[in-house]
Amino acid sequence: MALYTVRRLRPICRFSRRSRILSNLFDAGKASRAGLSCETVGQNKSRFALVTAAFSSITALLLSVLMLIGGNSLVGIATPLRARIEGFPDLTIGLLGSVYFAGMLAGTLAAPAIIRRGGHIRAFAAFVALAVVSVILMPVLVSQWAWLGCRALLGFVFAGLYAVIEAWINAKATNANRGVLYALYQIANFAASASGQLALKPLGAGGFSAFAVAGALLVLAIVPMAMTSVDPPAQPRSVRPRLLWLIRMAPLPCCAVLAAGAANGALFALGPVFAVGIGMTATSAPLFTSSIVLGSALGVLPIAAISDRVDRRPVIAAVMIAGAAAENALSRVGAPGAWLLVLGILVGLTTYSLYTLAVSLANDHGAPHDLIFISVGLLFIYCVAAIAAPALASVLMKDFGPRMLFIQNAYVHLAIAALALWGLLTHPRRAGTRPA
């Protein structure tokens, strides 16, 4: 009976081998017509398979990101506009952005201990619950101090949420696809951010609706993560901050994240104020901020894909120089119009890829149990800059006009471009420095 079964299976095996041979010949034929070698085709197929497999392992995470960032961006743009309606001082409006990042700074120190105690998924659910509380209390307690406290709490829990998200993505990535996977996360981030900002127009900043919808989106973010069957990342081995270790291991990424925090933090807090300051209405201001987010979504994936194949440092330098040029042009726009939106797209297209490039570069050498410390360490540095930048920009804008927001950001991005170029000159990358 066994011999009969083997004889019956031989034609199938021969057919299977012939199919594989024909498939390989077909791929080789396509490669030769395209001027490619069989080795190149194999590498491309292998790269595509790695990206596809890794993407399937973060699908639930990306669904949660869409709802998390949608809710956070909605309340983020409603907060300064509602504060202006309520008559809060300009300094307080700037501080609403600063205390958000101050809370995030504290969250980076507490997140490893919380994640180690409860695990990534349970910690994620706890962080979301606290985020919902901070959002729905804001329209109930309309006072400067209450809002500063709610924004600080929201920043604290989002530090933990970002730590879980980024550690999860980097745990499923390799150096050959890290930039692309992180870019997909950023695209989900940007799409949700733009949608959340545009949702303010029908909801309005003057009532309870914007805050209620934001809270609902945050609650829904728990569902995909609670139902996922994918294994979470490795637990951190300790809960001690390792900031000095991170700075020694990845000095350029740390400086790049510092620059991203300074520029993005100021724009996050004061972009709507800039738009209103040059003549846009409060309900139209999300069009400008959404144009920046749209540019970010369009630019981050191709830029990250290029950085996966070459040294990431010249990519950082090139996009920062281009971004500073767009910001300089944007600072010269004195009235709302089509050019304002076009330049907003160009700023997002270039400058918002900096954090993705910096995180990918830092994680290229990270061990599995180090990923959470890289995530929270970079986020800590990001927050240090993002705390000071909105307050500084608000003072400059008050004294010298709205254009100072983008003049400040242009200088920040030129500085990081110069640092990346200096690193290329002094420490050129050797073969094998960043293995796939």
C-alpha positions in Angstrom: 0.0 0.0 0.0 2.9 2.4 0.9 4.6 1.6 -2.4 1.4 2.2 -4.3 1.0 5.6 -2.6 4.6 6.6 -3.5 4.1 5.7 -7.1 0.9 7.7 -7.2 2.7 10.7 -5.7 5.6 10.7 -8.1 3.8 12.3 -11.0 2.5 15.0 -8.7 6.0 15.7 -7.4 7.3 15.8 -10.9 4.5 18.2 -11.9 5.3 20.4 -8.9 9.0 20.5 -9.7 8.2 21.3 -13.4 5.8 24.1 -12.2 8.6 25.6 -10.0 11.0 25.4 -12.9 8.6 27.1 -15.3 7.8 29.7 -12.7 11.5 30.5 -12.2 12.1 30.6 -16.0 9.1 32.9 -16.4 10.6 35.2 -13.7 14.0 35.0 -15.4 12.5 35.9 -18.7 10.7 38.9 -17.3 14.0 40.0 -15.6 16.0 39.7 -18.8 13.4 41.7 -20.8 13.6 44.4 -18.1 17.4 44.3 -18.0 17.5 42.7 -14.5 19.4 39.7 -13.2 17.8 36.7 -11.6 19.5 37.7 -8.4 17.9 41.1 -8.5 14.4 39.6 -9.0 15.0 37.2 -6.1 16.0 40.1 -3.8 13.0 42.2 -4.8 10.6 39.2 -4.2 12.3 38.5 -0.9 12.0 42.2 0.1 8.3 42.3 -0.9 7.6 39.1 1.0 9.2 40.5 4.2 7.3 43.8 4.0 4.0 41.9 3.4 4.5 39.5 6.3 5.5 42.3 8.6 2.6 44.4 7.5 0.1 41.6 8.4 1.6 41.5 11.9 0.8 45.2 12.5 -2.6 45.5 10.9 -4.6 45.6 14.1 -2.1 48.2 15.5 -2.6 50.4 12.5 -6.4 50.3 12.8 -6.0 51.4 16.4 -3.6 54.2 15.3 -6.2 55.5 12.9 -8.7 56.0 15.7 -6.2 57.2 18.3 -4.6 59.9 16.2 -8.0 60.9 14.7 -9.3 61.6 18.2 -6.1 63.3 19.4 -5.8 65.6 16.3 -9.5 66.6 16.6 -9.0 67.7 20.3 -5.6 69.1 19.5 -6.9 71.6 17.0 -10.1 72.3 18.9 -8.2 73.2 22.1 -6.3 76.4 20.9 -9.3 77.6 18.9 -11.7 77.1 21.8 -9.2 78.7 24.2 -9.1 81.8 22.0 -13.0 81.8 22.0 -13.0 81.6 25.8 -10.5 84.5 26.0 -7.5 82.7 27.3 -4.2 84.8 27.1 -1.8 84.2 24.3 0.8 82.8 26.7 -1.7 80.3 28.1 -2.6 79.1 24.5 1.1 78.5 23.9 1.4 76.7 27.2 -1.4 74.3 26.3 1.0 72.9 23.7 3.9 73.0 26.1 2.2 71.2 29.0 1.0 68.5 26.6 4.7 67.7 25.8 5.6 68.1 29.5 3.1 65.4 30.3 4.6 63.3 27.5 8.0 63.9 28.9 6.9 62.4 32.3 5.1 59.6 30.4 8.4 58.5 28.8 9.9 57.9 32.2 6.9 56.0 33.5 6.0 54.0 30.4 8.6 51.2 30.7 7.4 50.3 34.2 3.7 50.4 33.3 4.3 48.3 30.2 6.5 45.8 32.1 3.8 45.4 34.8 0.8 45.0 32.6 2.1 43.9 29.2 1.8 45.9 26.0 -1.9 45.3 25.3 -3.2 45.9 28.8 -1.0 49.0 29.2 -2.4 50.2 25.9 -6.0 49.9 27.2 -5.1 51.7 30.4 -3.5 54.6 28.6 -6.5 54.9 26.3 -8.9 55.0 29.3 -7.0 57.9 30.9 -6.9 59.7 27.5 -10.7 59.6 27.3 -11.1 61.0 30.8 -8.8 64.0 29.9 -10.7 64.8 26.7 -14.3 64.6 27.9 -13.6 66.7 31.0 -12.3 69.7 29.0 -15.6 71.2 27.9 -17.0 70.6 31.4 -14.2 72.4 33.2 -13.6 75.5 31.1 -10.7 77.2 33.0 -7.1 77.7 32.3 -5.7 75.5 35.1 -8.1 72.7 34.4 -7.3 72.7 30.7 -3.5 72.8 31.4 -4.0 69.7 33.7 -6.1 67.8 31.1 -3.5 68.5 28.3 -0.7 67.4 30.6 -2.5 64.1 31.3 -3.2 63.6 27.6 0.4 64.0 26.8 1.4 61.6 29.6 -0.8 58.8 28.3 0.1 59.4 24.6 3.8 58.9 25.6 2.8 55.4 26.7 0.7 54.8 23.6 3.5 55.8 21.3 6.0 53.6 23.2 3.7 50.6 22.7 3.1 51.4 19.0 6.7 52.1 18.0 8.1 49.1 20.0 5.6 46.8 18.3 6.4 48.1 14.8 10.2 47.8 15.3 9.9 44.4 16.8 8.2 43.2 13.6 10.6 45.0 11.3 14.1 44.3 9.9 16.7 46.8 8.7 15.7 46.1 5.1 12.0 47.2 5.7 12.1 49.2 8.9 11.7 52.6 7.1 8.8 51.4 5.0 6.9 49.9 7.9 7.4 53.0 10.0 6.3 55.1 7.0 3.1 53.0 6.8 2.5 53.8 10.4 3.1 57.5 9.7 0.8 57.5 6.8 -2.0 56.1 9.0 -1.0 58.7 11.5 -1.2 61.5 9.0 -4.4 60.3 7.4 -6.1 60.1 10.8 -4.7 63.5 11.8 -6.0 65.2 8.7 -9.4 63.6 9.1 -9.6 64.6 12.7 -8.7 68.2 11.9 -11.2 68.4 9.0 -13.9 67.0 11.3 -13.7 70.2 13.3 -15.4 72.2 10.5 -18.9 70.5 10.8 -18.5 70.0 14.6 -17.3 73.4 15.5 -14.9 74.4 18.3 -17.5 76.3 20.5 -19.5 73.4 21.9 -19.2 69.9 23.3 -19.4 68.0 20.0 -15.7 68.0 19.0 -14.6 66.7 22.4 -17.3 64.0 22.5 -16.4 62.7 19.1 -12.7 62.7 20.0 -13.4 60.7 23.1 -15.5 58.2 21.1 -12.6 57.7 18.7 -10.2 57.1 21.5 -12.4 54.4 23.0 -12.8 52.6 19.7 -9.0 52.3 19.4 -9.0 49.7 22.2 -11.0 47.2 20.1 -8.5 46.1 17.4 -5.7 45.7 19.9 -7.9 43.8 22.4 -8.9 41.3 19.6 -5.5 40.8 17.9 -3.8 37.3 18.0 -0.4 38.6 17.1 2.3 38.2 19.8 3.3 41.5 21.4 7.0 42.6 21.6 9.4 41.3 24.2 9.0 42.8 27.6 11.7 45.3 28.8 14.3 43.8 31.0 14.4 46.8 33.3 12.6 50.0 33.9 15.6 52.4 34.3 15.9 55.2 31.8 18.8 54.7 29.4 19.1 58.1 27.9 22.9 58.4 28.0 23.3 55.0 26.4 21.0 56.0 23.6 22.8 59.3 23.0 26.2 57.4 22.8 24.7 54.7 20.5 22.8 57.1 18.1 23.9 60.7 18.4 22.6 61.9 15.0 19.1 60.3 15.5 18.9 62.0 18.9 19.7 65.4 17.4 17.3 64.8 14.6 14.5 63.9 17.0 15.4 67.1 19.0 14.9 69.1 15.8 11.7 67.3 14.9 10.3 68.0 18.4 11.1 71.7 18.2 9.6 72.2 14.7 6.6 69.9 15.0 5.8 70.9 18.5 5.6 74.6 17.6 3.6 73.8 14.4 1.3 71.4 16.2 0.4 74.0 18.9 0.4 77.2 16.8 -0.3 76.3 13.2 -4.0 77.2 13.6 -3.0 80.5 15.3 -0.6 81.3 12.3 -3.5 80.6 9.8 -5.9 82.9 11.7 -3.1 85.5 12.1 -2.7 85.9 8.3 -6.5 86.2 7.7 -8.1 82.8 7.7 -11.2 82.2 9.7 -11.1 79.8 12.7 -13.3 77.3 10.9 -11.0 77.4 7.8 -7.7 77.1 9.7 -7.9 73.3 9.5 -7.6 73.5 5.7 -4.0 74.9 6.2 -3.0 72.4 8.9 -4.5 69.5 6.9 -2.5 70.5 3.8 0.7 70.0 5.9 -0.6 66.6 7.0 -1.5 65.7 3.4 2.1 66.5 2.3 3.4 64.4 5.1 1.4 61.4 4.0 2.5 61.7 0.4 6.2 62.1 1.2 7.0 59.8 4.0 6.8 56.4 2.2 9.0 57.2 -0.8 11.6 59.0 1.4 11.6 56.1 3.9 11.9 53.5 1.1 14.9 55.3 -0.3 16.5 55.4 3.2 16.1 51.6 3.5 18.4 51.1 0.5 21.0 53.8 1.1 22.7 55.6 4.0 19.9 57.5 5.8 22.1 60.5 6.6 22.2 62.1 3.1 18.5 61.5 2.9 18.0 63.5 6.1 20.2 66.3 4.8 18.4 66.6 1.5 14.9 66.7 2.8 15.7 69.1 5.6 17.3 71.6 3.1 14.2 71.4 0.9 11.9 71.7 3.9 13.7 74.8 5.1 13.3 76.4 1.7 9.6 75.8 1.7 9.3 77.2 5.3 11.1 80.3 4.3 8.7 80.8 1.4 5.7 80.1 3.7 6.9 82.8 6.1 6.6 85.4 3.3 2.9 84.6 2.6 0.9 87.5 4.0 -2.7 86.5 3.1 -4.7 83.2 2.7 -4.8 81.7 -0.8 -3.8 78.8 -2.9 -0.1 79.3 -2.4 -0.6 78.9 1.4 -2.0 75.4 0.9 0.7 74.5 -1.7 3.5 75.5 0.5 1.9 73.7 3.4 1.9 70.5 1.4 5.6 71.1 0.5 6.5 71.6 4.2 4.8 68.4 5.2 6.2 66.5 2.2 9.8 67.2 3.4 10.1 68.1 7.1 7.6 65.6 8.6 9.8 62.6 7.4 12.5 63.6 9.9 11.2 61.7 12.8 10.6 58.5 10.7 14.2 58.7 9.4 15.7 59.3 12.8 13.8 56.5 14.5 14.7 54.1 11.7 18.3 55.0 12.0 18.4 54.6 15.8 16.6 51.2 15.7 18.9 49.7 13.0 21.2 48.4 15.7 18.6 47.8 18.5 18.2 44.4 20.2 14.6 43.2 20.8 14.7 44.0 24.5 16.1 47.5 23.8 13.3 48.6 21.5 11.1 50.1 24.3 14.1 52.1 25.6 14.9 53.5 22.1 11.3 54.4 21.6 10.8 56.2 25.0 14.3 57.7 24.9 13.7 59.3 21.5 10.3 60.4 22.6 11.8 62.0 25.8 14.2 64.0 23.6 11.4 65.0 21.3 9.4 66.3 24.2 12.2 68.3 25.6 12.3 70.4 22.4 8.5 70.4 22.0 8.0 71.8 25.5 10.1 74.9 24.9 9.4 75.5 21.2 5.6 76.4 21.4 6.2 78.9 24.2 9.2 80.5 22.4 7.3 80.6 19.1 4.3 82.2 20.7 6.4 85.0 22.1 8.2 85.6 18.7 4.8 85.6 16.9 3.4 88.1 19.3 6.4 90.4 18.9 7.3 90.0 15.2 4.2 88.5 13.6 2.9 85.1 12.6 5.7 84.5 10.1 8.1 83.8 12.9 6.7 80.4 13.4 8.1 79.2 10.1 11.3 81.2 10.3 12.1 79.5 13.6 11.4 76.1 12.1 13.5 76.8 9.0 16.6 77.5 11.2 16.0 74.3 13.1 15.8 72.2 10.0 18.9 73.8 8.4 20.8 73.0 11.6 20.0 69.3 11.5 20.9 69.2 7.7 24.3 70.7 8.5 24.8 68.1 11.3 23.9 65.2 9.0 26.3 66.5 6.3 29.1 66.9 8.9 28.6 63.4 10.1 28.9 62.1 6.5 32.2 64.0 6.1 33.7 62.9 9.4 32.3 59.3 9.7 31.5 57.9 6.2 29.5 54.7 6.4 31.5 51.6 5.8 30.1 48.4 4.1 28.3 46.3 6.6 27.6 49.1 9.0 23.8 48.7 8.7 23.2 45.0 7.8 19.8 44.0 6.4 
